[in-house]
Amino acid sequence: MAGAAAARLDHAASDGHRDGRLHRDALRAGVGGSRPGAGRGRTRGRRDRGRGGVGGIAVALLARLGHNVTAISGRAAIHDYLRDLGARQVVGRDALPVGKARPLESERWGGAVDTVGGDLLAALLPTMAYNTTVACCGNAGGIELRTTVFPFILRAVALVGVESVLCPAERRRHAWSRLARDLPLDALDRMTQTVPLADAPRLSAEILAGRVRGRVVVDVNRC
Ligand SMILES: NC(=O)c1ccc[n+]([C@@H]2O[C@H](COP(=O)([O-])OP(=O)(O)OC[C@H]3O[C@@H](n4cnc5c(N)ncnc54)[C@H](OP(=O)(O)O)[C@@H]3O)[C@@H](O)[C@H]2O)c1
């Protein structure tokens, strides 16, 4: 994906269980790295990057937990891919009142994960339902946030920051156990490609041009 994944109001909870994730899976999920001294362990040898990796993982996780997930993406070419990851609906960015949101809009979402920030997040907040949460974890669309306090003080919407570099070890372990349980490995397979180091220059251009989806793991031990 996809800039943002939002769970619609009519979600149903379910549980799932799966164990035995590997460090390789951490890299593919984009949560394998840490700054020295910040958490336990340190990623060596590979870096990952790809268009929409965080949003795609949010879609797969929320769908696995039984939520009715809507993915928001500006690329029609990846809509089927997002459905395959578990989105029941995929809509364009114009499904939100980007750049023209009123302080409060009709309530649409029961929760949201935003990787974009900027105008898209500003359009998301007034469309959140009462007493819901938006996880703010990226700035792909901008670092500024022009909004009003109304979603917070009239609808009890919570805007929660997500940070994965200085995250303490104990919280990291908890997140890991949830990923091991809730992230379907087949979804991770579908959103990941592994390439040798020699492909990095070509892929850099492809990523900047928005032609790569999901995660790319660059294996620096393969040339
Ligand atoms: N908080 C943390 O700990 C943490 C951890 C990892 C990553 N991040 C951040 O999370 C964000 C997402 O990471 P990623 O690897 O998935 O990044 P990405 O590859 O840049 O993808 C972000 C997606 O945002 C959408 N987008 C880009 N520019 C946009 C714009 N101007 N308006 C609306 N949508 C736009 C695109 O989706 P479509 O093409 O589908 O529209 C793009 O695929 C990044 O900002 C990254 O730095 C944060």
Ligand as a Chemical Component Dictionary entry (heavy atoms), coordinates in Angstrom:
data_LIG
# 
_chem_comp.id                   LIG 
_chem_comp.type                 NON-POLYMER 
_chem_comp.pdbx_formal_charge   0 
_chem_comp.three_letter_code    LIG 
# 
loop_
_chem_comp_atom.comp_id 
_chem_comp_atom.atom_id 
_chem_comp_atom.alt_atom_id 
_chem_comp_atom.type_symbol 
_chem_comp_atom.charge 
_chem_comp_atom.model_Cartn_x 
_chem_comp_atom.model_Cartn_y 
_chem_comp_atom.model_Cartn_z 
_chem_comp_atom.pdbx_ordinal 
LIG N1  N1  N 0  7.299  5.240  13.001 1  
LIG C1  C1  C 0  8.154  4.286  12.723 2  
LIG O1  O1  O 0  8.765  3.688  13.579 3  
LIG C2  C2  C 0  8.364  3.932  11.296 4  
LIG C3  C3  C 0  8.921  2.701  10.936 5  
LIG C4  C4  C 0  9.062  2.409  9.581  6  
LIG C5  C5  C 0  8.673  3.356  8.636  7  
LIG N2  N2  N 1  8.163  4.546  9.042  8  
LIG C6  C6  C 0  7.679  5.548  8.089  9  
LIG O2  O2  O 0  6.432  5.073  7.596  10 
LIG C7  C7  C 0  6.217  5.622  6.302  11 
LIG C8  C8  C 0  5.835  4.514  5.377  12 
LIG O3  O3  O 0  6.930  3.640  5.184  13 
LIG P1  P1  P 0  7.015  2.820  3.844  14 
LIG O4  O4  O 0  8.293  2.038  3.866  15 
LIG O5  O5  O -1 5.752  2.071  3.671  16 
LIG O6  O6  O 0  7.140  4.095  2.876  17 
LIG P2  P2  P 0  6.862  4.310  1.368  18 
LIG O7  O7  O 0  7.428  3.159  0.674  19 
LIG O8  O8  O 0  7.351  5.664  1.043  20 
LIG O9  O9  O 0  5.276  4.212  1.214  21 
LIG C9  C9  C 0  4.409  5.125  1.734  22 
LIG C10 C10 C 0  3.151  5.177  0.872  23 
LIG O10 O10 O 0  2.564  6.423  1.122  24 
LIG C11 C11 C 0  1.850  6.818  -0.031 25 
LIG N3  N3  N 0  2.232  8.185  -0.352 26 
LIG C12 C12 C 0  3.462  8.627  -0.703 27 
LIG N4  N4  N 0  3.424  9.955  -0.919 28 
LIG C13 C13 C 0  2.146  10.345 -0.712 29 
LIG C14 C14 C 0  1.472  11.589 -0.769 30 
LIG N5  N5  N 0  2.112  12.729 -1.097 31 
LIG N6  N6  N 0  0.164  11.632 -0.449 32 
LIG C15 C15 C 0  -0.485 10.518 -0.107 33 
LIG N7  N7  N 0  0.078  9.295  -0.058 34 
LIG C16 C16 C 0  1.398  9.221  -0.337 35 
LIG C17 C17 C 0  2.197  5.864  -1.152 36 
LIG O11 O11 O 0  1.086  4.959  -1.252 37 
LIG P3  P3  P 0  0.305  4.723  -2.646 38 
LIG O12 O12 O 0  1.340  4.803  -3.717 39 
LIG O13 O13 O 0  -0.271 3.363  -2.473 40 
LIG O14 O14 O 0  -0.702 5.810  -2.696 41 
LIG C18 C18 C 0  3.386  5.118  -0.629 42 
LIG O15 O15 O 0  3.430  3.815  -1.096 43 
LIG C19 C19 C 0  7.512  6.352  5.908  44 
LIG O16 O16 O 0  7.330  7.731  6.098  45 
LIG C20 C20 C 0  8.538  5.767  6.865  46 
LIG O17 O17 O 0  9.570  6.674  7.101  47 
LIG C21 C21 C 0  7.986  4.824  10.347 48 
# 
loop_
_chem_comp_bond.comp_id 
_chem_comp_bond.atom_id_1 
_chem_comp_bond.atom_id_2 
_chem_comp_bond.value_order 
_chem_comp_bond.pdbx_ordinal 
LIG N1  C1  SING 1  
LIG C1  O1  DOUB 2  
LIG C1  C2  SING 3  
LIG C2  C3  SING 4  
LIG C2  C21 DOUB 5  
LIG C3  C4  DOUB 6  
LIG C4  C5  SING 7  
LIG C5  N2  DOUB 8  
LIG N2  C6  SING 9  
LIG N2  C21 SING 10 
LIG C6  O2  SING 11 
LIG C6  C20 SING 12 
LIG O2  C7  SING 13 
LIG C7  C8  SING 14 
LIG C7  C19 SING 15 
LIG C8  O3  SING 16 
LIG O3  P1  SING 17 
LIG P1  O4  DOUB 18 
LIG P1  O5  SING 19 
LIG P1  O6  SING 20 
LIG O6  P2  SING 21 
LIG P2  O7  DOUB 22 
LIG P2  O8  SING 23 
LIG P2  O9  SING 24 
LIG O9  C9  SING 25 
LIG C9  C10 SING 26 
LIG C10 O10 SING 27 
LIG C10 C18 SING 28 
LIG O10 C11 SING 29 
LIG C11 N3  SING 30 
LIG C11 C17 SING 31 
LIG N3  C12 SING 32 
LIG N3  C16 SING 33 
LIG C12 N4  DOUB 34 
LIG N4  C13 SING 35 
LIG C13 C14 SING 36 
LIG C13 C16 DOUB 37 
LIG C14 N5  SING 38 
LIG C14 N6  DOUB 39 
LIG N6  C15 SING 40 
LIG C15 N7  DOUB 41 
LIG N7  C16 SING 42 
LIG C17 O11 SING 43 
LIG C17 C18 SING 44 
LIG O11 P3  SING 45 
LIG P3  O12 DOUB 46 
LIG P3  O13 SING 47 
LIG P3  O14 SING 48 
LIG C18 O15 SING 49 
LIG C19 O16 SING 50 
LIG C19 C20 SING 51 
LIG C20 O17 SING 52 
# 
